[in-house]
């Protein structure tokens, strides 16, 4: 019985992030299907990678960009990342700003991630077809994110 008491939290801790992964993947696939063949602005799905300049770790990265329903003149960047065989996160970074006349969007600001991960600052830009940014954590990690349309 004591074994079950220890096993249950482990299973819940393992399966809950998987549920979030499935939810993100479903939302991402819907966004890909709904995306226009020729993008008109940075909104919509993006897929690429992140790379740490501190330790050379890297992995896949997905992002859904949409106008923020909660904040006027802001955009939500909903990220999902991977490292090795692991996929993690469903983090939304709300970025204040408006589209430029050429439909580009600056990506700047800080994002508080859960647990021991800490705070990340992001600085970059997204256009209709490019998405490049640098990131830096309060724990010293820093690197790049490069994405393109799926």
C-alpha positions as CSV (number, residue, x, y, z in Angstrom):
1,X,0.0,0.0,0.0
2,X,2.9,2.4,0.8
3,X,4.3,1.7,-2.7
4,X,1.0,2.9,-4.3
5,X,1.2,6.0,-2.2
6,X,4.6,6.8,-3.7
7,X,3.7,5.7,-7.2
8,X,0.6,7.8,-7.6
9,X,2.3,11.2,-7.3
10,X,5.0,10.0,-9.7
11,X,2.5,8.9,-12.3
12,X,0.5,12.2,-11.9
13,X,3.7,14.2,-12.3
14,X,4.6,12.3,-15.4
15,X,1.2,12.2,-17.1
16,X,0.0,15.8,-16.5
17,X,2.8,17.3,-18.6
18,X,1.9,14.8,-21.3
19,X,-1.7,16.0,-21.3
20,X,-0.4,19.6,-21.8
21,X,1.8,18.4,-24.7
22,X,-1.2,16.7,-26.4
23,X,-3.3,19.9,-25.9
24,X,-0.5,22.1,-27.4
25,X,0.0,19.7,-30.3
26,X,-3.7,19.7,-31.1
27,X,-3.9,23.5,-30.9
28,X,-0.8,23.8,-33.1
29,X,-2.2,21.4,-35.8
30,X,-5.4,23.4,-35.9
31,X,-3.4,26.6,-36.3
32,X,-1.4,25.0,-39.2
33,X,-4.6,24.0,-41.0
34,X,-6.2,27.4,-40.5
35,X,-3.1,29.4,-41.5
36,X,-3.3,31.3,-44.8
37,X,-1.1,29.9,-47.6
38,X,0.7,33.3,-47.8
39,X,1.1,34.8,-44.3
40,X,0.0,38.4,-44.0
41,X,1.6,39.1,-40.6
42,X,3.5,37.3,-37.8
43,X,0.4,35.7,-36.3
44,X,-0.1,31.9,-36.5
45,X,2.1,28.9,-36.1
46,X,5.9,28.8,-36.1
47,X,8.3,25.8,-35.8
48,X,12.1,25.8,-35.3
49,X,14.7,25.4,-32.6
50,X,16.4,27.0,-29.7
51,X,20.1,26.8,-29.0
52,X,22.0,27.7,-25.8
53,X,25.2,29.6,-26.3
54,X,26.2,28.7,-22.7
55,X,26.3,24.9,-23.0
56,X,25.4,24.1,-26.6
57,X,22.1,22.4,-25.6
58,X,19.4,22.7,-28.2
59,X,16.0,21.4,-29.1
60,X,12.8,21.9,-31.1
61,X,10.6,24.9,-30.5
62,X,7.1,25.6,-31.5
63,X,5.2,28.9,-31.1
64,X,1.7,30.1,-31.7
65,X,1.4,33.9,-32.1
66,X,-2.0,35.6,-31.7
67,X,-3.4,39.0,-30.6
68,X,-3.8,38.9,-26.8
69,X,-7.4,38.6,-25.7
70,X,-6.5,40.0,-22.3
71,X,-4.4,43.0,-23.2
72,X,-5.0,45.6,-25.9
73,X,-2.1,46.3,-28.3
74,X,-0.3,43.1,-27.2
75,X,0.4,39.7,-28.7
76,X,0.6,36.3,-27.0
77,X,3.5,34.0,-27.8
78,X,2.6,30.5,-26.7
79,X,5.7,28.4,-26.6
80,X,6.3,24.7,-26.5
81,X,9.9,23.3,-26.5
82,X,11.9,20.1,-26.5
83,X,15.2,18.8,-25.3
84,X,16.4,15.4,-26.2
85,X,13.4,13.1,-26.1
86,X,11.5,15.4,-23.8
87,X,8.9,18.0,-24.7
88,X,7.9,20.5,-22.2
89,X,6.0,23.6,-21.5
90,X,3.0,25.5,-22.7
91,X,4.2,28.9,-21.7
92,X,2.5,32.1,-22.9
93,X,4.6,35.3,-23.1
94,X,2.5,38.4,-23.6
95,X,4.4,41.1,-25.5
96,X,3.1,44.7,-25.8
97,X,3.4,46.3,-29.2
98,X,1.8,46.8,-32.5
99,X,2.6,45.7,-36.0
100,X,4.9,48.0,-38.0
101,X,3.8,49.2,-41.4
102,X,5.6,46.3,-43.0
103,X,3.7,43.9,-40.6
104,X,6.7,43.1,-38.4
105,X,6.4,42.6,-34.6
106,X,9.1,43.3,-32.0
107,X,9.5,40.5,-29.5
108,X,10.9,42.0,-26.3
109,X,10.2,41.5,-22.6
110,X,10.5,39.1,-19.7
111,X,8.7,35.9,-19.1
112,X,8.4,34.2,-15.7
113,X,8.6,30.4,-16.1
114,X,7.4,28.0,-13.4
115,X,9.5,26.2,-10.8
116,X,13.2,26.5,-10.8
117,X,13.4,27.6,-14.5
118,X,13.3,31.3,-13.6
119,X,12.9,34.4,-15.6
120,X,13.8,34.7,-19.3
121,X,14.1,37.9,-21.3
122,X,13.6,37.8,-25.0
123,X,14.7,40.2,-27.7
124,X,14.0,39.8,-31.4
125,X,11.5,40.2,-34.2
126,X,8.9,38.3,-36.2
127,X,7.9,39.2,-39.7
128,X,5.5,37.4,-42.1
129,X,8.1,34.7,-42.7
130,X,11.0,35.0,-40.2
131,X,11.1,34.7,-36.4
132,X,14.5,35.2,-34.8
133,X,15.2,36.2,-31.2
134,X,17.8,36.0,-28.5
135,X,17.0,34.8,-25.0
136,X,18.7,35.2,-21.6
137,X,17.8,33.6,-18.3
138,X,18.4,35.0,-14.8
139,X,20.4,31.8,-14.2
140,X,23.0,32.7,-16.9
141,X,21.7,30.6,-19.8
142,X,21.5,32.6,-23.1
143,X,21.0,31.7,-26.7
144,X,18.9,32.0,-29.8
145,X,15.5,31.0,-31.1
146,X,15.0,30.6,-34.9
147,X,11.7,29.6,-36.3
148,X,9.9,29.4,-39.7
149,X,6.5,28.7,-40.9
150,X,5.5,25.0,-40.7
